[in-house]
Amino acid sequence: MELLSVSFLNYVTTALVACLLLTSLAYVGPALIGFRTKFMWYFSLAVFAFSMLGFVSGSIMSDSREPTVAAVLPAVLTLMSGVAAFHIGSKGVENQVAVCALIFVFSFALYVGSFYGSEVRAQNDASVARDIEIEKNRYTVDVQRLADHVALLKLKRDFESQEKIDLSRFESSLERKTENKNSDTPERTK
């Protein structure tokens, strides 16, 4: 199945680890300063969801070859404005801390996801550039082999006409047909 490739699993693992790390920091941070509530697990789930949304949005935005920043950035700012408006109107310290944590985690995950997406894109671009360079080298080698073969045929024809020598049985390494030309193992002679 193509979906379960190593690069996809690497991407998903990176997203989960980054978001779980942010969630644990958002859970432990308020707990260390004495902020505890009976809804901490719900808070952790919301933080994980916001961090995943931020990471995935950032990585997709940065990995894309299209100008997605123009579409993603207004959506992100609208979301954050709505959450900030809720924060201003929310009652109680618990709700305000939760909303602040969600805004922080989303923003940080968006940044981390953007960085990760740009790294993935750079690796893909480097891979494509390497493949193009290999193809150019193959082309250069093939052109040189063709030029050498043409020069050999001309030289062979000139020898036959000038020296009156029969070279029909002469076979150069350029003219030999090898069955295992692309094989890694050398041909065995009997």
One Martini backbone bead per residue (centre of mass of N, CA, C, O) as a GRO file, in nm:
protein
  190
    1MET     BB    1   0.095   0.037   0.025
    2GLU     BB    2   0.156   0.372  -0.035
    3LEU     BB    3   0.085   0.514   0.240
    4LEU     BB    4   0.305   0.312   0.393
    5SER     BB    5   0.550   0.481   0.388
    6VAL     BB    6   0.830   0.605   0.525
    7SER     BB    7   0.773   0.908   0.484
    8PHE     BB    8   0.489   0.909   0.606
    9LEU     BB    9   0.562   0.793   0.886
   10ASN     BB   10   0.759   1.019   0.951
   11TYR     BB   11   0.555   1.249   0.942
   12VAL     BB   12   0.354   1.142   1.155
   13THR     BB   13   0.557   1.111   1.385
   14THR     BB   14   0.642   1.405   1.398
   15ALA     BB   15   0.365   1.521   1.459
   16LEU     BB   16   0.306   1.361   1.719
   17VAL     BB   17   0.555   1.440   1.883
   18ALA     BB   18   0.521   1.744   1.874
   19CYS     BB   19   0.228   1.751   1.995
   20LEU     BB   20   0.289   1.593   2.257
   21LEU     BB   21   0.498   1.789   2.362
   22LEU     BB   22   0.315   2.038   2.375
   23THR     BB   23   0.101   1.910   2.558
   24SER     BB   24   0.284   1.849   2.800
   25LEU     BB   25   0.372   2.143   2.843
   26ALA     BB   26   0.076   2.252   2.881
   27TYR     BB   27   0.025   2.068   3.132
   28VAL     BB   28   0.277   2.121   3.319
   29GLY     BB   29   0.297   2.424   3.344
   30PRO     BB   30   0.034   2.486   3.509
   31ALA     BB   31   0.094   2.274   3.733
   32LEU     BB   32   0.352   2.415   3.850
   33ILE     BB   33   0.178   2.688   3.928
   34GLY     BB   34  -0.112   2.554   4.043
   35PHE     BB   35  -0.288   2.466   3.800
   36ARG     BB   36  -0.607   2.316   3.866
   37THR     BB   37  -0.836   2.078   3.714
   38LYS     BB   38  -1.093   1.858   3.619
   39PHE     BB   39  -1.025   1.942   3.290
   40MET     BB   40  -0.731   1.851   3.191
   41TRP     BB   41  -0.795   1.638   2.970
   42TYR     BB   42  -0.956   1.829   2.789
   43PHE     BB   43  -0.733   2.031   2.758
   44SER     BB   44  -0.529   1.835   2.625
   45LEU     BB   45  -0.702   1.771   2.380
   46ALA     BB   46  -0.721   2.061   2.275
   47VAL     BB   47  -0.419   2.106   2.247
   48PHE     BB   48  -0.366   1.876   2.051
   49ALA     BB   49  -0.556   1.975   1.828
   50PHE     BB   50  -0.421   2.254   1.785
   51SER     BB   51  -0.137   2.147   1.726
   52MET     BB   52  -0.214   1.977   1.482
   53LEU     BB   53  -0.333   2.203   1.315
   54GLY     BB   54  -0.075   2.374   1.306
   55PHE     BB   55   0.124   2.168   1.189
   56VAL     BB   56  -0.028   2.092   0.931
   57SER     BB   57  -0.062   2.375   0.818
   58GLY     BB   58   0.241   2.448   0.807
   59SER     BB   59   0.346   2.208   0.634
   60ILE     BB   60   0.162   2.249   0.389
   61MET     BB   61   0.239   2.540   0.333
   62SER     BB   62   0.556   2.487   0.294
   63ASP     BB   63   0.541   2.235   0.087
   64SER     BB   64   0.421   2.406  -0.112
   65ARG     BB   65   0.423   2.551  -0.451
   66GLU     BB   66   0.211   2.730  -0.367
   67PRO     BB   67   0.050   3.031  -0.256
   68THR     BB   68  -0.069   2.960   0.062
   69VAL     BB   69  -0.030   3.199   0.251
   70ALA     BB   70  -0.272   3.372   0.141
   71ALA     BB   71  -0.479   3.158   0.271
   72VAL     BB   72  -0.377   3.077   0.561
   73LEU     BB   73  -0.326   3.339   0.719
   74PRO     BB   74  -0.621   3.446   0.737
   75ALA     BB   75  -0.732   3.194   0.879
   76VAL     BB   76  -0.553   3.210   1.129
   77LEU     BB   77  -0.631   3.497   1.216
   78THR     BB   78  -0.930   3.435   1.251
   79LEU     BB   79  -0.903   3.218   1.464
   80MET     BB   80  -0.743   3.387   1.671
   81SER     BB   81  -0.954   3.610   1.699
   82GLY     BB   82  -1.180   3.429   1.808
   83VAL     BB   83  -1.023   3.325   2.054
   84ALA     BB   84  -0.960   3.605   2.174
   85ALA     BB   85  -1.255   3.691   2.210
   86PHE     BB   86  -1.316   3.463   2.406
   87HIS     BB   87  -1.105   3.542   2.614
   88ILE     BB   88  -1.227   3.817   2.690
   89GLY     BB   89  -1.524   3.687   2.755
   90SER     BB   90  -1.422   3.511   2.963
   91LYS     BB   91  -1.469   3.338   3.260
   92GLY     BB   92  -1.213   3.306   3.431
   93VAL     BB   93  -0.902   3.170   3.468
   94GLU     BB   94  -0.927   2.895   3.336
   95ASN     BB   95  -1.022   2.991   3.054
   96GLN     BB   96  -0.788   3.185   2.998
   97VAL     BB   97  -0.561   2.976   3.011
   98ALA     BB   98  -0.668   2.787   2.794
   99VAL     BB   99  -0.670   2.993   2.560
  100CYS     BB  100  -0.373   3.071   2.574
  101ALA     BB  101  -0.266   2.788   2.521
  102LEU     BB  102  -0.397   2.749   2.245
  103ILE     BB  103  -0.260   2.984   2.104
  104PHE     BB  104   0.031   2.902   2.157
  105VAL     BB  105   0.027   2.616   2.036
  106PHE     BB  106  -0.067   2.689   1.756
  107SER     BB  107   0.158   2.887   1.683
  108PHE     BB  108   0.398   2.697   1.735
  109ALA     BB  109   0.304   2.467   1.546
  110LEU     BB  110   0.303   2.637   1.292
  111TYR     BB  111   0.603   2.696   1.296
  112VAL     BB  112   0.709   2.405   1.305
  113GLY     BB  113   0.556   2.313   1.049
  114SER     BB  114   0.689   2.514   0.859
  115PHE     BB  115   0.975   2.415   0.897
  116TYR     BB  116   0.927   2.121   0.819
  117GLY     BB  117   0.812   2.175   0.534
  118SER     BB  118   1.068   2.316   0.426
  119GLU     BB  119   1.254   2.072   0.464
  120VAL     BB  120   1.103   1.877   0.280
  121ARG     BB  121   1.124   2.050   0.027
  122ALA     BB  122   1.434   2.065   0.017
  123GLN     BB  123   1.477   1.759  -0.011
  124ASN     BB  124   1.317   1.726  -0.272
  125ASP     BB  125   1.482   1.926  -0.442
  126ALA     BB  126   1.754   1.779  -0.405
  127SER     BB  127   1.663   1.514  -0.532
  128VAL     BB  128   1.592   1.628  -0.810
  129ALA     BB  129   1.869   1.754  -0.872
  130ARG     BB  130   2.023   1.485  -0.862
  131ASP     BB  131   1.864   1.344  -1.089
  132ILE     BB  132   1.936   1.548  -1.308
  133GLU     BB  133   2.244   1.513  -1.292
  134ILE     BB  134   2.249   1.214  -1.364
  135GLU     BB  135   2.113   1.246  -1.641
  136LYS     BB  136   2.328   1.432  -1.761
  137ASN     BB  137   2.561   1.229  -1.734
  138ARG     BB  138   2.438   1.010  -1.912
  139TYR     BB  139   2.422   1.181  -2.165
  140THR     BB  140   2.723   1.242  -2.193
  141VAL     BB  141   2.814   0.948  -2.215
  142ASP     BB  142   2.642   0.873  -2.464
  143VAL     BB  143   2.761   1.081  -2.656
  144GLN     BB  144   3.053   0.979  -2.635
  145ARG     BB  145   3.000   0.690  -2.730
  146LEU     BB  146   2.890   0.770  -3.007
  147ALA     BB  147   3.139   0.924  -3.105
  148ASP     BB  148   3.332   0.682  -3.077
  149HIS     BB  149   3.180   0.492  -3.267
  150VAL     BB  150   3.195   0.666  -3.521
  151ALA     BB  151   3.503   0.690  -3.526
  152LEU     BB  152   3.554   0.384  -3.551
  153LEU     BB  153   3.401   0.337  -3.817
  154LYS     BB  154   3.573   0.528  -3.984
  155LEU     BB  155   3.844   0.393  -3.927
  156LYS     BB  156   3.767   0.116  -4.039
  157ARG     BB  157   3.697   0.211  -4.325
  158ASP     BB  158   3.975   0.336  -4.389
  159PHE     BB  159   4.140   0.078  -4.358
  160GLU     BB  160   3.993  -0.089  -4.570
  161SER     BB  161   4.050   0.113  -4.813
  162GLN     BB  162   4.365   0.163  -4.781
  163GLU     BB  163   4.477  -0.138  -4.685
  164LYS     BB  164   4.306  -0.384  -4.771
  165ILE     BB  165   4.135  -0.483  -4.516
  166ASP     BB  166   3.971  -0.735  -4.338
  167LEU     BB  167   3.731  -0.625  -4.068
  168SER     BB  168   3.476  -0.818  -4.013
  169ARG     BB  169   3.598  -0.974  -3.746
  170PHE     BB  170   3.621  -0.714  -3.607
  171GLU     BB  171   3.567  -0.641  -3.250
  172SER     BB  172   3.477  -0.410  -3.043
  173SER     BB  173   3.371  -0.294  -2.741
  174LEU     BB  174   3.145  -0.113  -2.881
  175GLU     BB  175   3.019  -0.368  -3.056
  176ARG     BB  176   2.951  -0.540  -2.834
  177LYS     BB  177   2.726  -0.777  -2.720
  178THR     BB  178   2.562  -0.759  -2.412
  179GLU     BB  179   2.344  -0.912  -2.197
  180ASN     BB  180   2.474  -0.785  -1.910
  181LYS     BB  181   2.506  -0.465  -1.909
  182ASN     BB  182   2.325  -0.386  -1.630
  183SER     BB  183   2.475  -0.565  -1.459
  184ASP     BB  184   2.662  -0.631  -1.166
  185THR     BB  185   2.765  -0.879  -1.302
  186PRO     BB  186   2.998  -1.033  -1.455
  187GLU     BB  187   3.093  -1.195  -1.714
  188ARG     BB  188   3.132  -1.524  -1.807
  189THR     BB  189   3.386  -1.731  -1.899
  190LYS     BB  190   3.434  -2.050  -2.077
   0.00000   0.00000   0.00000
